Amino acid sequence: MWSVDPRTGKRREQVAAEATHADVDAAVRAAHAAREPLADREVRVALLRAAADQLEADGEQIVKAADAETALGGPRLTGELARTTGQLRAFADEVAEGAYLDVIIDHADDSLAPPRPDLRRYKIPLGVVAVYAASNFPLAFSVPGGDTASALAAGCPVVVKAHPDHPATSELCAAALRRAAVQVGLPADVLSVVHGFDAGVELVRHPLVAAAGFTGSVRGGRALFDAAAARPVPIPFHGELGSLNPVVVTEEAARERAGQIGGGLAKAVTLGTGQFCVKPGLVLAPRGEAGDELVAALTAKLAKAEHGVLLDSRMREAFLSGVRERAGLDGVEAPVAAGEGEDNTVAAGFLTLPARALAEGRTHELLLEECFGPVTVVARYTDADEVREVLSRLPGNLTATVQLGSAETGGDGGRGAKLLAELTALAGRVVVNGWPTGVAVAPAQHHGGPYPATTSTSTSVGATAIERWLRPVAYQDAPEALLPPELRDDNPLGLPRRVDGRRES
């Protein structure tokens, strides 16, 4: 695999060879053999913390390599590295605390009808996890990212299919994580990396791979999802595929702060050159003077936005053709034309059309699909019925946002509460009077949503992401001496648990 500079499109260096069938098989089998030593919770805690330390120690080199391969910029990548090490340490804390095991003990009770046997339940790791790295987050959603961190935390070895946009960054991060494994007494092969398209297909089909995590396009993700389901033994496939991330601006919100909303929208659309998975791609804004003021503010901001470099030439061409096709639809206008910039860059912009065009027919369905890059669509509505009709036609999303006026957020909520309910049906995270860009790593976070946003109901960010790589098992009437320590009455590991219906901590 070659490292390519997206600013010039020129190859920089050959980093690694594409993995053969034998290479993939060897990586998966070595990972499978590492399951037993990885089963020790204390060792996993040490691994996750050591991994964070090793990444920080190599941080300057990693950020430099990532910037050369993605053009995302040193400040952005430095922040992403901090996010990556932070989530590794957060998962270490989660494993140390132990609540993720969901220990439940119900002692035998002959007084019940029918009598209850002794039952003890907890969660165990699935096995080897295949992780498919993302293009737009070379650290936080790639080799050392959330899928890898949560899988290792669960006790699952990982084989990562590196993204071709940043092979050198992937190798540097893999080396840091493998050093961390050896440092704490684990085999380095608890994590390995393979390169190449064919390797990705081989990986999801390998009989020793027990689950997969993916972040990328609908087309690529759906192909792997189907392959995972078509195996002789199907496996869970947790894929993040695409999201429009709709925004609804009420008339009252536009009257109160049109300029602020227009400016905030411009920032959300251009952040990372529009390459965030939660970029707002469709905005429902009111007709009339307040809506006009919002559009004017958005126009002023986007007209002055700096041109940016997309992650690779393929994405640039897809963005340019996508914008042209959308702008050519009947009734669509471009107050600020998104498109080609100088020196391999792209210009940000937005499109407008009446909301009824989206609500009435199928001629504008393309506008309801994600266009990856710095562009959004502003659909101008006349009443609440038009908003409702457009929302009813949207696919599943990672996020949905509503901008409300002050009177719509108090009392019984009124219109605000109704909008929130409508948006809740569409997305995994609903944002009120803010913007979806920026996904906080926190225990309560949910980064997922109805298909095609994700292929499961799980999250890839936050503490509960660990649940994807675990399965529950219950023991009935097992003698105490045969039980795993997590399920014994004396609770030797000091785990939080529920015993006979009561929470213990």
N, C-alpha and C positions, 0 to 999 in steps of 0.2 A: 504494500500500500504506500502511496506517495502522499507526502504532506504538501498541500497546495495553499498558496497565498490568495485569499479571496479578493484582496485589493487589486491584484494584477492578473489573477487567473493562472499564474505560472507555478509549475512544480518547484518545490524547495528541496526535498530529499526523500529518498525511499526509506520508509520506516520499518515495514514488516511485510512478509510474504502473505498472500492469501492462504488461509488455512485449507488443507485438504480434508477429505473424509477421515483419513487416519488421524490427522491433527485434532479434529473435533472429537473423535472417539477417545483419543488419549486424554484430552482435557476433561471430558465428562467423567471418564472412569477414575481419573486421579481425584477429581472433586468428590465423587461417590465414596472413595476410600477414606476421605477426610471427615466423613460425617461423625464417626465415633469420637475422635478427639474434640470436635467442635461441640459436642453435646454438653460439655461442662459449662454451666452458666457463668461461673466466675472467670473462666478462661475467655469466654465470649465478651464479657464486660471489659477485660483487659485488652482484648483484640481491638474492639471498637475505639477505645481511648488511645491505644497506641497508633491506630490508623490515622486518627485525627492529628496526633503529634507528628507523625511522619509526613503527612501532607503539608502541614505548616512548615516543617523543616525544609521541604523542597518547594515551598510556596513561590518564591521568586522565579524559579526555573519553570514551574508549572504554568504560572500566569503568563510568562513570556511566550511559552510554546502555544498556549491556548489563544493568545491574541494574534500570533502569527498565522494561526490556522482558521480563526473565526472572525477576526476584525471587530470583536466586541469591545475592545478597549481595556486597558489596564485597570481603571477604577471599577468598572462593572465586574470584571473577572476576579478582582481582589475581594469584592463583596460576595461574589458567588462562592469563592473558596471558603470564606468565613461561614457562609450558610452551610456548606458541605461538611466542614469540620464540626459545626454546631449540631447538625442533625446526627452525626455519628456519636457524639457525646450524649445527645438526648436519648438515643436508643440504648446506649450503655446504661444510662440511669433507669430506663424502662425495664431492661433485663434484670438489673440489680434489685429493683423493687418487686418484680415478680407478678404483678397483677395481671399481666397479659396472658398468663397460664390459665386464668379463669378457673381456679380450683373450686370444685363443689363436692361436698361430702354429705350424703344422706345416710345416716345409720339405719340399720334394720329396725323395723317397727312392726311387730305382730299384731298390734292393736288396730292397725288400719285395715280397711276392707277394700280391695284384697290386701293381705299383708305385704309390706315393702321389704325387699331384700336390701342388703348393704350395697350402696352404689357410690362410686367415687369417680369423678370426671375431671380431666384436665386436657391441655392441648400439647401436641407433639409436632416437631417439624416434618414437613412433607418430604424433603430430600433435596436433590440438586435443583437449583433454580437457574434458568436461562434469563439473562437480562439483555435487552436490546437498547443500546444507548441512544439518546436524543441528539439531534443536531444543534438545537438552539441553547442548550445548557450543557457545555462540555464538561462540567464538574458536577453540578447538583443533580442532574438527571442522566449521568453517564456512568463511567466506570466506578467512581467512588460515591455515586449519588444515592438517592433515597431508596430505590429498589434494592441496590446492593446492601446498603446499611441495614435495612429492615429484614432482608433475607438472612444475612449473617447473624443479626440479633435473634432471629427465630431459631437459629441452629442449622441453617441450610447453606451448604457450600454454593458458590456462584461461579458460573461461566458467563462472561460478558461478551456479546457480539459488539465490537467497537463500531462507532459510526465512522464512515469513510471521510467525513469532513475534518476530523481531528485525531488521526492515528498516533501522532507523536505525543499529544497530550494524554491519550489513552494509555500508552505504554509507560509514560512517566508516573501516572496515577497508579497503574497496576503494580509497578515496581515498589512504590511506597507501601501499598497495602500488603503485598507479599512479604516485604521486610517486617512489617508489623506482625504478621502471622508468625514468622520465625522467631521474632523477639519474644513472644509470649509462649513459645513452645508448641505451636501448631504447624502442620505442614503448610508450605507456601501455597500448595494447590487448593486451599480453601477458596482461593480466588484465582482465576486465570482469564485471559483475554484471547479471543480469536478474531480474525479479520476476514472480510469478504462476503459478498452476497450469498454465495453457495453455503458458506459456513453458517449463516443465519438460518437457512432452510434445514440444513443437517441438524442443527442444534435443537430446533423445536420438535424434530422427529425422533431424536435419540431416545431409546427405551428407558434410559436411566435418568432422563430429565423429568422432574416431577411437577414443575410449574414454570410459568414464564411471565415476565413483566416487560412491557413495550411502551415506548413513547415515540410517536411519529405520525405518519400520514394515514388517512382512512384506507387508501388502497393497499399500502404495505402491511398495515396492521391487520386488516381484514383477511389478507392472504395467509398470514401466520396464524391468526385466530382459527380460520377454517382448517389449516393443517393440524393444529393442536386438537381440534375436535374430531378430525378424521383418523387419528392414530388408532391402532388396535386397542390401546388403553388411553382414552382421552385425558388431557390434563387441563387444569385451570390456566386460563390465559387472561392476565390482567393488562389490558391494553388501553392506552390513552390515544385516541385517533384524531379527533378534530373538534373544534368548538367555535360557534359564531359569537357567543357571549353577548346577548342582546342587552340593550339599555333602553329603559322607558323614562322619558322626561315628562312630568306632568306640566300642565299649563301654569299652575301656581308656582311650581319650582322655576320655570322659565321666567315668569314675571319677577320673581324675587331675586334671581341670581343668574341671569342668562350669560353674562360675561364670564363668570366664574365657571359655569358648567362647560361653556365652549372652550375655555382655556384648559380645563382639566381633561376634557375629551381629547384635545389635540396632544397633550402630553401622553395620555394613555395609548393613543394610536401610534405615536412615534417612538415610544420607549423601546430600546433595543432594535431600532429600525423596524418596528411592527412585528417582531419575530417572537413575541410572547404568546404562549398557548391561551392566555386569558385576555388577549387584546380585544376590545369592543369592536365587533365587525358589523353590527347593525344597531342603529339608534332610532328610536321612535320619538320624534319631536313634534310639538304642536304647530299647526299653521297659525298665522296671525303675527302680530307685532312682536310678542315675546319670543316666539320661535324664530322670527327673522333676526332678532338681536343675537340669539344663540348661534345661528348659522354665520352671522357676520363675525362674531368673535372667533369661531372655529376657522373661518376663512383667513382672518388676519394672522392667526397663529401658524396655520399650516403653510401659508404662502411664504412665511419667513423660516420655515423649518430647514435645518441643514440636510443636505443629501447624505445618504448613508449607504454602506456596503452590506449586501445580503451575504448569507453564509456560504453560498457557492453559486456557480454559474447556472446550474439547473434550476435552483430556486429563483434566481433573478429572471430567467426566461419565463418560468411559470407565473411569476408575479406580473411581468409586463404583458403577457398574453391574457392573463386573467383580468387585468384592469381594462385592456382594450375590449375584450368581449363583453364585459359588464357595461362599459360606457357606451357601447353600441346598441344597447337595448332601447326600445321605444320609450320615450318619456324620461329617460335618465339624463341628467345634466351633471357637469363636473365643475363646480365653482373653483376648485383647485385641482388641477389635473395631476393625478399620480402617474408616474411613468419613469422613463429613462433619464438618468442624470449623467453628468460628465464623469469620465475616468472610472467606469465600471460601477458607478453608484446608481441609486434610484431616488426619485423625488416622492415625497409624501403628498397625499391629497385625499379628497373624499368625493362621493357621488351623492346626488339627491334625486328623489322621485316622490310622487304622491303615494302614501301608504296604501291607498285603495288598489294600486297596481299589484301590490304583493298579496292583497287580501282576495282579489277577485278571480285570478286565473293562474295558469301555469307558465305563462310566457316570461315571467321574471324569476323563476325558481333558482336560477344561478345566483341571484343576490342573497339567497338563503344558505349558501355554502361558504365556508371559510376561504378567504383569499389571504394567503400567508405573506405578510409584508405591511408597509405603512399606508394602509388605505382602510376607509370605513364607508358605510352606506347610511345616509340620513334619510329616513322615510317620514314625510310630513303627514300627520293625521289630523282629521277634523273632529273626531269625537271618540269616546271610550269604546264604542262598538268596533271601530276600525282597529284600534289597538288590540282588542280581544281577538279579532279575526286574524290579524297577522300573527299574534302569539300562538294561536291554535295551529298554525302551519309550520312552526319551527321544530327542528329536530332537537334531541337532547343536547345539553350544554354543560360545560364545567361551571360556568357562572351565569348569573343574570343580575342586572343592576337596575335599581329604580331611584330616580332623583325626585324627591318629594318636596312640597312646600311645607312651611312651618305648621300650618293648620292641619296638614294631612298626617302628621306624626304624633299628635296628641289625642287625648280622649279615647274614644272607641276606635280610632284609626280611620274609619270611613273608607274613602277611596283608596287611601294608602294601604289599609289592611287587605282590601280586595286585590289590589295589584300584587301585593306580597304573596298572597295565596296563588294567584295565577302563575307567578314566576317560580314559585317553589316546585310546581309540577314540571318545570323545564330544566332545572339545574341542581347541581350538588352544593353550590354556595350562592347565597342571595345577598347582595350588597345594597345597603341603603345609604344614599347621600355620600357615596365614595366612588372608588373606581376599582375594578377587579385586578388590575395589574399589581403584582406583589402578592405572593402566596406565603403568608407567615407560617413558619415551622412551629407548630404549637399542638398540644394534646387535643384541642377541640377542632383542629383544622380538618376540612374534608376537601380533597382535590380529586374529584371524580364527578360523574353525572350520568344521566340516561344516555343510551346509545344514540349517536356515535361518539359522544364525548369519551365514554369508557365502555369496555365490554363486560364490566362487572359492577357491583354496587360498592366496591371497596374504594379506599383512598390511597394515593401514592405519596401523600405528604402528611406528616403528623404521626403521633404515637400509634394510632390504630392501623397504620400501614403494615405493621408486623403481622396482623391477623391473616393476611393473604397467604402466608407461607406456613400456616399451621392447620392441623385438623384435630378435632376433639376425639378422645377415646374414653370409654367408661369401663371400670372394673366392677364386676358383681361378685360379692361374697368371696373376694380374694383374701387369703390369710395375710395378716399384717406383715409378716416377714417377706412376702413375695411382692408387696406393693412398692412402687417407686417412692423415694423419700418425699416427693411433693404431695403424696396422698396419705401419708401416715398420720395417725391420730396425734402423735406428739409434735408434729409440724417442725421437724429438725431444721428446715431451711428458713423458718420464720416468714412464710409466705402469707399474704392476704388471701382470705378464702371465705366461702360461705358454708357453714356447717349446720345442718338441720334447719335451714331456712334463715339463719342469722349470720350477718356479716361479722367477720373477725379481721383484725388488722394488726 
